[in-house]
Amino acid sequence: YDFICQIGRTLNKAMQEESIEKVQEAYNVLKIRAFTLRTAEDEEWRVASKIPKPISTEKD
């Protein structure tokens, strides 16, 4: 849930600021999460749980 909210906030800012950089930021976060989920599916959660959470540069 928190992850989806983070993406929503980033996309809202992108629309308000008309910022392609914010859209790219949201895309990068989604890409990292998709990689984590694919790894979890392929290698089980023992490996995926060791992947560090991306550091957000944005204040919530």
URQUISUL-V465192 format. One record per backbone hydrogen bond with DSSP energy under -0.5 kcal/mol. CO is the residue of the C=O (numbers start at 0). NH is the residue of the N-H. If there is no record, write none. Layout:
CO|NH + CO|NH
This chain:
0|4 + 1|5 + 2|6 + 3|7 + 4|8 + 5|9 + 6|10 + 7|11 + 8|12 + 9|13 + 10|14 + 11|15 + 12|16 + 13|17 + 13|18 + 17|19 + 18|22 + 19|23 + 20|24 + 21|25 + 22|26 + 23|27 + 24|28 + 25|29 + 26|30 + 27|31 + 28|32 + 29|33 + 30|34 + 31|35 + 32|36 + 33|37 + 34|38 + 35|39 + 36|40 + 37|41 + 38|42 + 39|43 + 43|46 + 43|47 + 44|48 + 46|49 + 47|50 + 53|55
